[in-house]
Amino acid sequence: MRALLAFAPVLMVLTSVACGASLVRLPSGPGFTTQDGAGALQQATGPCLAIRTLTAEVAVSGSADGHRVRARLTAGVSPPASARLEAVAPFGQPVFIFVATGTDATLLLPRDNRVLEHGRPDEVLDALTGVPLGAADLHDTLTGCASEPASGPLHARAFGDLWRVVAAGHDGELYLHRADANAPWRLVAVIVRGSSGRPWRADYSAFQDNLPRAIRLTSVASPASGAFDLQLSLSQVEVNVPLAADAFRVKIPAGAGPITLEELRRSGPLASKADAR
Protein backbone atom coordinates (compact mmCIF):
# COMPACT_ATOMS: atom_id res chain seq x y z
CA MET A 1 0.00 0.00 0.00
CA ARG A 2 1.20 3.47 -0.80
CA ALA A 3 2.31 5.68 2.05
CA LEU A 4 -0.40 7.77 3.65
CA LEU A 5 1.36 10.74 5.11
CA ALA A 6 4.65 12.41 4.24
CA PHE A 7 5.51 15.45 6.33
CA ALA A 8 8.94 15.86 4.76
CA PRO A 9 11.10 17.72 7.32
CA VAL A 10 12.63 19.98 4.68
CA LEU A 11 9.18 21.43 4.00
CA MET A 12 8.35 22.25 7.63
CA VAL A 13 8.91 25.89 8.59
CA LEU A 14 8.35 27.33 12.08
CA THR A 15 6.54 30.62 11.57
CA SER A 16 3.11 32.03 12.29
CA VAL A 17 0.82 31.86 9.29
CA ALA A 18 -2.79 32.36 8.32
CA CYS A 19 -4.38 30.71 5.29
CA GLY A 20 -5.34 33.22 2.65
CA ALA A 21 -8.67 31.92 1.37
CA SER A 22 -11.77 32.64 3.41
CA LEU A 23 -13.96 29.82 4.64
CA VAL A 24 -17.35 29.39 3.02
CA ARG A 25 -19.95 31.27 5.02
CA LEU A 26 -22.30 28.66 6.41
CA PRO A 27 -25.93 29.45 7.25
CA SER A 28 -26.67 30.16 10.89
CA GLY A 29 -29.73 30.70 13.01
CA PRO A 30 -32.78 28.49 13.55
CA GLY A 31 -33.85 28.15 9.92
CA PHE A 32 -37.05 26.13 9.69
CA THR A 33 -37.71 22.43 10.12
CA THR A 34 -37.91 20.51 6.85
CA GLN A 35 -38.99 17.00 5.95
CA ASP A 36 -36.70 16.64 2.92
CA GLY A 37 -33.46 16.30 4.91
CA ALA A 38 -33.24 12.51 4.57
CA GLY A 39 -33.63 12.65 0.81
CA ALA A 40 -31.13 15.48 0.47
CA LEU A 41 -28.59 13.64 2.62
CA GLN A 42 -29.05 10.41 0.67
CA GLN A 43 -28.48 12.25 -2.60
CA ALA A 44 -25.40 14.03 -1.26
CA THR A 45 -23.73 10.98 0.31
CA GLY A 46 -24.89 8.14 -1.94
CA PRO A 47 -21.76 8.12 -4.16
CA CYS A 48 -19.25 8.32 -1.30
CA LEU A 49 -21.03 5.72 0.83
CA ALA A 50 -20.35 3.25 -2.00
CA ILE A 51 -16.59 3.73 -1.56
CA ARG A 52 -14.97 0.76 0.15
CA THR A 53 -11.37 2.02 -0.03
CA LEU A 54 -9.65 5.20 -1.16
CA THR A 55 -6.02 6.04 -1.84
CA ALA A 56 -4.72 9.40 -3.05
CA GLU A 57 -1.76 11.70 -3.26
CA VAL A 58 -2.29 14.83 -1.19
CA ALA A 59 -0.59 18.23 -1.08
CA VAL A 60 -0.94 19.93 2.30
CA SER A 61 -0.43 23.59 3.21
CA GLY A 62 -1.47 25.78 6.10
CA SER A 63 -0.68 25.95 9.80
CA ALA A 64 -0.85 23.82 12.93
CA ASP A 65 -0.23 25.14 16.44
CA GLY A 66 1.25 28.34 15.01
CA HIS A 67 3.70 26.54 12.70
CA ARG A 68 3.64 26.76 8.96
CA VAL A 69 3.08 23.41 7.24
CA ARG A 70 3.74 22.41 3.63
CA ALA A 71 3.90 18.76 2.67
CA ARG A 72 3.35 16.16 0.00
CA LEU A 73 1.63 12.99 1.12
CA THR A 74 -0.33 9.97 0.01
CA ALA A 75 -3.43 8.68 1.72
CA GLY A 76 -5.45 5.48 2.01
CA VAL A 77 -8.40 4.42 4.15
CA SER A 78 -10.97 1.64 4.41
CA PRO A 79 -14.35 1.76 6.17
CA PRO A 80 -15.63 1.75 8.71
CA ALA A 81 -12.48 2.83 10.58
CA SER A 82 -9.18 1.53 9.23
CA ALA A 83 -6.24 3.68 8.19
CA ARG A 84 -2.51 3.49 7.60
CA LEU A 85 -0.22 6.49 7.66
CA GLU A 86 3.42 6.22 6.65
CA ALA A 87 5.59 9.33 6.68
CA VAL A 88 8.19 8.95 3.95
CA ALA A 89 11.48 10.80 4.25
CA PRO A 90 13.46 11.88 1.15
CA PHE A 91 15.67 8.84 1.75
CA GLY A 92 16.10 6.02 4.26
CA GLN A 93 13.53 4.65 6.65
CA PRO A 94 10.08 6.18 7.10
CA VAL A 95 9.79 8.84 9.78
CA PHE A 96 6.78 7.04 11.23
CA ILE A 97 4.21 4.36 10.46
CA PHE A 98 0.71 4.76 11.88
CA VAL A 99 -1.99 2.10 11.64
CA ALA A 100 -5.46 2.14 13.15
CA THR A 101 -8.53 -0.05 13.22
CA GLY A 102 -11.52 1.17 15.17
CA THR A 103 -10.34 2.72 18.43
CA ASP A 104 -6.95 0.98 18.48
CA ALA A 105 -3.85 2.59 16.97
CA THR A 106 -0.17 1.77 16.79
CA LEU A 107 2.59 4.23 15.93
CA LEU A 108 6.08 3.05 15.04
CA LEU A 109 9.07 5.40 14.78
CA PRO A 110 11.51 3.24 12.76
CA ARG A 111 14.44 5.66 12.96
CA ASP A 112 14.26 5.81 16.75
CA ASN A 113 13.08 2.20 17.14
CA ARG A 114 10.28 3.34 19.44
CA VAL A 115 6.60 2.40 19.43
CA LEU A 116 3.30 3.49 20.93
CA GLU A 117 0.81 0.63 21.10
CA HIS A 118 -2.94 0.50 21.70
CA GLY A 119 -3.50 4.25 21.72
CA ARG A 120 -6.67 6.05 20.68
CA PRO A 121 -6.26 7.08 17.01
CA ASP A 122 -7.45 10.67 17.57
CA GLU A 123 -5.12 11.16 20.55
CA VAL A 124 -2.13 9.73 18.67
CA LEU A 125 -2.74 11.86 15.58
CA ASP A 126 -3.36 14.91 17.74
CA ALA A 127 -0.01 14.40 19.48
CA LEU A 128 1.71 13.71 16.16
CA THR A 129 0.18 16.34 13.87
CA GLY A 130 -1.98 18.63 16.01
CA VAL A 131 -5.22 17.44 14.37
CA PRO A 132 -7.51 15.15 16.47
CA LEU A 133 -8.92 12.87 13.77
CA GLY A 134 -9.86 9.27 14.51
CA ALA A 135 -9.67 6.47 11.96
CA ALA A 136 -13.34 6.85 10.98
CA ASP A 137 -12.83 10.62 10.71
CA LEU A 138 -9.96 10.04 8.28
CA HIS A 139 -12.16 7.89 6.06
CA ASP A 140 -15.10 10.32 6.07
CA THR A 141 -12.86 13.36 5.59
CA LEU A 142 -10.87 12.04 2.64
CA THR A 143 -13.98 10.73 0.87
CA GLY A 144 -15.93 13.91 1.59
CA CYS A 145 -18.60 11.82 3.22
CA ALA A 146 -20.44 11.31 6.50
CA SER A 147 -21.40 8.13 8.26
CA GLU A 148 -25.05 7.28 8.07
CA PRO A 149 -26.92 8.74 11.06
CA ALA A 150 -28.09 6.38 13.75
CA SER A 151 -31.62 5.04 13.49
CA GLY A 152 -34.30 7.42 14.62
CA PRO A 153 -35.81 10.66 13.38
CA LEU A 154 -33.52 12.83 11.30
CA HIS A 155 -33.51 16.51 12.24
CA ALA A 156 -32.89 18.91 9.36
CA ARG A 157 -33.23 22.65 8.95
CA ALA A 158 -33.79 24.53 5.71
CA PHE A 159 -32.24 27.87 4.80
CA GLY A 160 -33.99 28.84 1.59
CA ASP A 161 -33.86 26.49 -1.40
CA LEU A 162 -30.08 26.03 -1.47
CA TRP A 163 -29.05 24.96 2.04
CA ARG A 164 -29.96 22.11 4.38
CA VAL A 165 -28.33 21.52 7.77
CA VAL A 166 -28.65 18.00 9.15
CA ALA A 167 -27.93 17.29 12.81
CA ALA A 168 -25.40 14.48 13.26
CA GLY A 169 -26.40 13.62 16.82
CA HIS A 170 -24.23 15.24 19.49
CA ASP A 171 -21.23 15.07 17.15
CA GLY A 172 -21.99 18.04 14.94
CA GLU A 173 -23.78 19.20 11.81
CA LEU A 174 -23.73 18.32 8.11
CA TYR A 175 -24.10 21.21 5.66
CA LEU A 176 -25.70 20.38 2.30
CA HIS A 177 -25.72 22.83 -0.60
CA ARG A 178 -26.86 22.90 -4.21
CA ALA A 179 -26.14 25.41 -6.95
CA ASP A 180 -29.81 25.96 -7.78
CA ALA A 181 -33.20 24.43 -7.07
CA ASN A 182 -32.73 21.80 -9.81
CA ALA A 183 -29.12 20.87 -9.00
CA PRO A 184 -28.14 17.86 -6.86
CA TRP A 185 -27.32 18.24 -3.18
CA ARG A 186 -23.70 17.99 -2.07
CA LEU A 187 -22.10 17.73 1.33
CA VAL A 188 -19.91 20.85 1.41
CA ALA A 189 -19.02 21.15 5.09
CA VAL A 190 -19.07 19.21 8.35
CA ILE A 191 -18.60 20.42 11.91
CA VAL A 192 -17.41 17.65 14.23
CA ARG A 193 -17.33 17.92 18.01
CA GLY A 194 -16.17 14.37 18.72
CA SER A 195 -14.68 13.12 21.97
CA SER A 196 -11.49 15.20 22.01
CA GLY A 197 -13.19 18.35 23.27
CA ARG A 198 -11.66 20.24 20.32
CA PRO A 199 -14.31 20.76 17.62
CA TRP A 200 -13.13 20.98 14.04
CA ARG A 201 -14.55 21.67 10.61
CA ALA A 202 -14.05 20.15 7.16
CA ASP A 203 -14.96 22.01 3.95
CA TYR A 204 -15.16 20.26 0.58
CA SER A 205 -14.84 21.73 -2.91
CA ALA A 206 -13.44 21.10 -6.42
CA PHE A 207 -15.62 18.02 -6.95
CA GLN A 208 -14.70 15.48 -9.63
CA ASP A 209 -16.72 12.29 -10.11
CA ASN A 210 -18.74 13.30 -7.04
CA LEU A 211 -15.64 13.37 -4.83
CA PRO A 212 -13.92 16.51 -3.50
CA ARG A 213 -10.40 17.21 -4.63
CA ALA A 214 -9.96 20.11 -2.18
CA ILE A 215 -10.48 19.72 1.57
CA ARG A 216 -9.90 22.32 4.25
CA LEU A 217 -9.57 21.33 7.91
CA THR A 218 -9.87 24.03 10.56
CA SER A 219 -10.19 24.07 14.32
CA VAL A 220 -13.38 25.62 15.70
CA ALA A 221 -13.22 27.88 18.77
CA SER A 222 -9.84 26.40 19.71
CA PRO A 223 -7.21 28.32 21.67
CA ALA A 224 -4.42 29.77 19.56
CA SER A 225 -1.96 27.26 20.99
CA GLY A 226 -3.91 24.36 19.51
CA ALA A 227 -5.42 25.91 16.39
CA PHE A 228 -4.97 24.42 12.93
CA ASP A 229 -5.92 25.43 9.41
CA LEU A 230 -4.85 22.99 6.72
CA GLN A 231 -5.69 22.83 3.03
CA LEU A 232 -5.52 19.45 1.31
CA SER A 233 -5.39 19.01 -2.46
CA LEU A 234 -6.05 15.45 -3.66
CA SER A 235 -4.76 13.88 -6.88
CA GLN A 236 -4.20 10.37 -8.23
CA VAL A 237 -7.38 9.30 -6.46
CA GLU A 238 -8.22 5.60 -6.64
CA VAL A 239 -11.34 4.07 -5.14
CA ASN A 240 -12.32 0.51 -4.30
CA VAL A 241 -8.84 -0.90 -4.85
CA PRO A 242 -8.50 -4.02 -2.65
CA LEU A 243 -6.39 -3.41 0.45
CA ALA A 244 -5.18 -6.44 2.39
CA ALA A 245 -5.73 -6.61 6.14
CA ASP A 246 -1.94 -6.44 6.57
CA ALA A 247 -2.10 -2.85 5.34
CA PHE A 248 -3.54 -1.94 8.73
CA ARG A 249 -0.96 -3.77 10.80
CA VAL A 250 2.64 -2.88 11.54
CA LYS A 251 5.45 -5.27 12.36
CA ILE A 252 7.19 -4.07 15.51
CA PRO A 253 10.93 -4.78 15.39
CA ALA A 254 12.65 -6.57 18.24
CA GLY A 255 14.00 -4.22 20.88
CA ALA A 256 11.66 -1.33 20.07
CA GLY A 257 11.24 0.85 23.13
CA PRO A 258 7.94 2.48 24.19
CA ILE A 259 7.05 6.12 23.69
CA THR A 260 4.20 7.88 25.53
CA LEU A 261 1.69 10.37 24.17
CA GLU A 262 3.28 13.13 26.23
CA GLU A 263 6.73 12.36 24.82
CA LEU A 264 5.22 12.36 21.34
CA ARG A 265 3.65 15.78 21.91
CA ARG A 266 6.99 17.19 23.05
CA SER A 267 9.31 15.54 20.57
CA GLY A 268 7.32 13.67 17.95
CA PRO A 269 8.56 13.51 14.36
CA LEU A 270 6.63 16.57 13.23
CA ALA A 271 7.82 18.76 16.10
CA SER A 272 11.37 17.52 16.43
CA LYS A 273 12.21 17.63 12.72
CA ALA A 274 10.74 21.11 12.40
CA ASP A 275 12.58 22.37 15.47
CA ALA A 276 15.80 20.94 14.14
CA ARG A 277 15.58 23.09 11.05
ABEGO torsion letter per residue (X at the ends): XBBABBBBAAABBBBBBBBABBBBBBBBEAEBBBAAAAAAAAAAAAAAAABABBBBBBBBBEBBGGBBBBBBBBBBBBOABBBBBBBBBABEBBABBBBBBEABBBBBBAAAGBBBBGBBAAAAAAAAAGBBBBAAAAAAAAAGBBBBBBBEBBBBBBBEAABBBBBBEAAEBBBBBBABAABBBBBABBBBAEAAGBBBBBBBBGBBGGBBABBBBBBBGBBAAABBBBBBBBBGBBBGBBBBAAAABBBBBBGBBBBBAAAAAAABAAAAAAAAX
